[in-house]
Amino acid sequence: MAAAQMEELTSGASGRIIPVFSNFRRSLLSYHSLRRALVFIQSVFLWFLLLLPRRRLSSSSQQPFTLSEASPAPKRRFVVGKREEEDTLRRRALAEGLQTVDETDDWASRCRWSTSLFFGVRSNALFWRSWFPVTGELKGILVIIHGLNEHSGRYAHFARQLTSCNFGVYAMDWIGHGGSDGLHGYVPSLDHVVEDTGAFLEKIKSENPGIPCFLFGHSTGGAVILKAASYPHIEQMLEGIVLTSPALGVKPAHPIVGAVAPLFSLVAPKYQFKGANKSGIPVSRDPAALLAKYSDPLVYTGPMRVRTGHEILRISAYLLRNFKSVTIPFFVLHGTADKVTNPLASQDLYNEAASTYKDIKLYEGFLHDLLFEPERDEVARHIIDWMEKRLTSGNHENVDSQWSNSFDAKKV
């Protein structure tokens, strides 16, 4: 009964991107007339930005510049920056103190784990953690890139299954997530996350020479690793990638949103839309998993930030246009009842990708967070089986797949 009364929650690249404009668009008289007006306003604004530096330069040559005129803005920026730094340090302390391995569990004697910081391509301090089996020959390494608003520590149970099968695990928090630098829930550019992922992979490869590596990405993290793998220097470091519920072809709730998102992301990139709250689309059929997620202080549950939402729309649209250029071996998994990201887009990726080694698994009735569904262990087992199959295949030809490649997939 308690589970039935539980409030439905949502995360990731869900409807929270754009219910932000739901009240606004109800009041519109004409979509076409408003679109023309928005295009005009955006054009004027961009021209203003281009002309603004020159106007400031000319005015400064006519009037003497004084320190008193400039002091308020830097002071405000300092205060805002200080608050963000304090928030980062608070989250980092929580991330470092998170016990992902129970000392009383027998897993503690069979696994070694650690946490540290890695400096990304823009010198941001990015928090990461790792789990490695103590004994046995290491089969490979899986690098986990989490989804939007969550963090690496949530994948400890998955890491336990991986280490039990002699796979090492690394997991990195994006900028603005978990214990990493940045304003919580704010992603200035997903291309920065792509670049940081590539740099993190290079670090791992240099420290573990000769060990096969895979990338894993969930939801928006799936979009990140798919774009990262499109770069030849990253693809050649990988045996393959695994995507769960990837954010592909994410669409705004209304075309107007697509028109105004670029403008708003320039004007107020960090602004939080109060209407985009956490109530809405469920992401798991397990009430305990939902409760754990949304009571986790390292999971961002505030309203979607403008730039973050725009970045999801942008990378999603880019990948949708470039499915045919995907050549890396991949395994995509999706629940057919997922209302956060589109399982049809995963099917399109499988159908259109040029990769000669590719597989898809569609779970009938499953929701968005596959590794937090009641059948999480079976999902993890499928991922491990695919990696082991990939390592023993000996070539890049995709032999008869054991996975279902259509929406007739049976429930596990």
N, C-alpha and C positions, 0 to 999 in steps of 0.2 A: 504493500500500500504506500509506503514511504517513497519507494522508487517511482511510483506512478504519479505522485504529487510533485516530484522534483522539477524545478525550473529547467527548461531546455536551454542549453548554452551553445555558443558557437566560437569559432576561432579561425585563424588562417586567412586565406584569400576569399572569405565568405561574403555573404550579403552585407557584412559590416563595411565593406568598401563603399557601398553606395546607398544604402537606405538613408545616408546623410542628406540626400537631396529629395527624399520622398515627399516631405511636406511642401517643399518649395515647388516641385513640379506640378502639384495638384492645382496650384493657383495660376498656371500658365494659360494665356488666352490662345496662343498659336505657337506650335512647335517651330514651324518654318520661320515665322517672323522673329522669334526669339533667337533661333540659331543664327540668322543673319546678323542680328544685333550683337550677339556674343562674338562672332567672328570679327565684326567691326571694332568692338571694344578691345578685343585681344590684339588686333593689328595696331591700334592706336597706342596701347600700353607698351607693346614691343618697340615701336618707334620711339616712344618716350624713353625707354631704357637705353636705346642706342644714342639718343641725343643728350641724355642727362650728364654724362661725364664731361662733355664739351661745354655744356652750359655752366657746370660748376667751375670749370677751369677758367672760363671767361669772367665769371663774376668774381672769382678770387683775385684776378688781376686788377679789378677796379676797386675792391674793398680790402683793407688789411685783414688778415686772418688772426684771430686772437685765441689763446688757449681756453678762455672762459666760454667761448662759443662752442668749442668742440668737446668740453669735458662731460656734459650730461650723458651723451650716447655711450662713450667708452665706459663710464661708471655703470650704466645699466647693463652693458654687455658683460662686464666683470661680474656683476651680481648673478646674472643668468648663468654664466659659465661656472661660477662657484657652486650654484645649486646643482647643476648637471654633474659636476665632479663629485660632489657629496653623494648624489644618488648612485653614481657609478661605484664608488667605494663601498657604499652600503650593500649593493647587489653583489659586488665581488666577494665581500666577506661572507654573505649567505652562500654563494656558490662554492667557496673554499670550504665552508663548514658543512656542506651537504654530504651526508654519509650515503654513498651509493653502494657500499659493500658493508654488510652487517658483520661486525667482528666475531659474533657468536655463530655465524653461519659457516658451514663447511666450505662454501665457496671462497671464503677469506683465505683459506690455506692453499687454495688452488689457483688464486689469481693475484697478480700484483697490479696496483692501480696508482695513478698519480694525477696531479693537476699542475698547471703552470700557465704562463703567459707567452703569447707569440705576437710579435709586432708585424702588423699587416703592411701592405704596400704604401699606405699613407701614414705609417708610424702609429696607428692606433693600437693600443694594447688589447689583444683578443684572448679571451680565456679559453683554455682547452683542457680536456681530461682524457685519460687513456686507461684501458684495461687489457692486460696480457696474461695468457696462461703461464703458469709457473713451469710446468713440465710438458714434454711432448714436442714434436717438430712443428714449427709454425707453418700453417698452410698458406696463409695470406693475411692481409690487413684490410679492414673495412673502415673507411673514413666517413663519419656521419655528419651530415649537414641538416640541422633540424628545420622545422617549419616556422612560419611567421608567429611571433609573440611567445614562443616557447624557449627551451634551452637544452643544452646537451645532457644535463643530469637526468632528464626524463627517460633516457634510453638505457638506463642501467640494467633493466631486466633483459632487454634485447642483447646487451653486451654480455650478460651472464651466459646466454645460450650460445653466443658466438665463441666465447673463450672456452666453453665446454667442448666445442668442436675444433679447438686449436686454431681459431682465428684471433688475431689481435685487433683492437678497436681504438680508434681515435675519434674524438668528437669536439667540434669547435663551435663556440658561441659567436653568432654574427655581431657586427657592430650594433649597439643599441639593444642587445639581448643578453640575458644571463649575466655573467660576470665580466663582460667586455665593455670597453669604452663606449660612450655615446648616450644620448638621451633615450630613456627606456621607450621602446616601441617605435623609435624613429629611425628610418633607413633613408639616408640622403640619396643613395643610388644603389640599386641591386647589381649594377656593373661593378661597383666597389666590392660587393660580397663575392662576385664571380672571381675577381682578381685576387682577393684574399684567400679564396678556396684554392686557387692555383698555386699561390705562394706557400700555403700550408701543406699542400700535397708535395711540393718540391722539398720542403723541409723533412717531411716524413720519409720520402724516398732516399734522401741523402743519409738519414740516420738508420735506415733499414735496407741497405743495398741488396738487390737480388730477391727481395720478398715481393710477390705479386700484390698489387693494390687494386681495390675497388672503391668507388664512390657511391654513397647512399644519400638520397635526398627525399625528404617528405614535404608534400604540398608545395609551398613557394620554394623550399629547399630543393625540391625536385626540379623546378624550373632553373634554379641557379646551377645545379650540376649538369643539367642538359646543355645549358649555354657554355659552361666551362669546358665541357668535353668537345665542343665544336672547334676549339683551338687545337691545332695539330700537336703543339708541344705538351699539352695536357693529355690529349688522347693517347699519345705514345707512352705515357707513364701508367696507363690503366689497363686492366684486363677486362673491365666492363663497368657499367653503372646500374644501380638499382633505384627505381623511382616508385614511391608509394603515393597514390592520390596526387599526382603532379598538377601544379597550377598552370594548365595549358588552355589557351582560348578563353580566359576569364573575361566576361563581358560586364559592362556597367548595367545597372537596372534600367537605364534610359539613355538613348543616344546623347541627350543634352549633357549628361555627366562627362562623356568622352570629350565633348567640346570645351567644357569649362575646366576640366581637371588640370591641363597643362598651365593655364593661367593661375589658378589657385595655388598650385604647387610652387609657382614662382613667387607669388605675393605673400603667402602665409604657409610655408612648407611644414612647420611644426604644429600648426593649429589642429586641435582635436574637435571633431564634430560631436557634439553632445548627443545627437540623435542616433549615432552609431554605437549602441551599447552592446552588452554581451548577451542579451536575450535574443533567441531566434533559433537558428538551425542547429540541431544536435550533431555532435561529431563522433559519438560512441553510443553503443547500446548497453554499455556497462555503467550503471549509476555511480559505482565506486570510482571508476576511472575519471568520470566527469568531475566528481567532487574533489578528487586529488588534484586534478589539473587546475581548477579554478580557485582552489584554496592555496595554491603554490605561489608564494610571494615573488618568485622569479618568473612567473608567467604574466605577461602584460595583458591586463583585462580592461584597460581604459579604451576610450573611443579611438577609432582609427585616425592616425595623423595623415594630413593631406598628401604630403610627398610620398609617404609609404604606399598609400592606396594607388597613387598615380604610377609609381614604379612597378607595382604588380601588374597593372593593366598594360604597361609598356613592354615589359619583358615577356609577358604572356602572348601579346600580339606578335612580337618579333618571332618567338619560337613557332607559333602557329603558321607563320609564313615560310618557315624554313625546315619543315619536317623532312622534306626530300633530301636535304643536305646532311642529315644525321647518318653517320657511318659507324659509330662506336657500338660494340656489343651492349645490349641493354635488356633489362627485365623490368617491365612495368606492371604494377599491381594496383587494382582499383576496386572499390565496392560499387555495385550497381545502384545502390540507394544513396550514394554520396550526393548531398545537395550543396556542398561547399565548392568542390571542383567537379568538372564534368567528365564522367567515365567515357563518354563518346569521344572526347578529345584524346584520351589515352588509346582508344581503339584506332583513331585516325593516325596517331603517331606510329603505332605498330604497322598499320597498312601502308603508310607512305614512306617510312624511313628507308634509306638505302642500305642500312646495316644488313649484313648477311647472317649475323648471329643475333637473333632477337626473339624475345618471348613475352607473352602477356598472360596475366592471370586475373580474371574478373570474378569477384566473390558476390554471389547472389544475395541481395539484402543487406550487405555490409555498409557501414557508414564511412566517414572520412578518415578517422584516426585508426588505421588498420592494426597497428601494433599496440593498440589499447582497446581493441574489441575483445569480447569474451573468448574468441578463438585466436588470440594473439600468438600463442605458442605454435599453432599450425601455420600461421602466416610467416613467422620467423623461420620455421623449418623449411618452408618453400624457398625462402631467400637463400638459406644456407645450402640447400640442395642445388640451387641454380649455380651458386658460386663454385661449389665442388665440381659440378658438371662442366662448367666453363674451364676450370683448371685442368681437367682430365681429358677434355675434348681433343687437344692436340692440333686443332686447326680452327679456322674461322667459318667453317661451313655449318649451318644450322641443321642438324639431323632431325629426324622425327621428334617433335617436341612432346614432352609429357604434359605440357600445360595446355589449358583450354584457350583457344584463340578466337572465341566469339562470345556473344552475350547469352549463349546457352550454357554458360559455365554452371556447374553444379555447386551447391553450397558445401563448404568443407565440413 
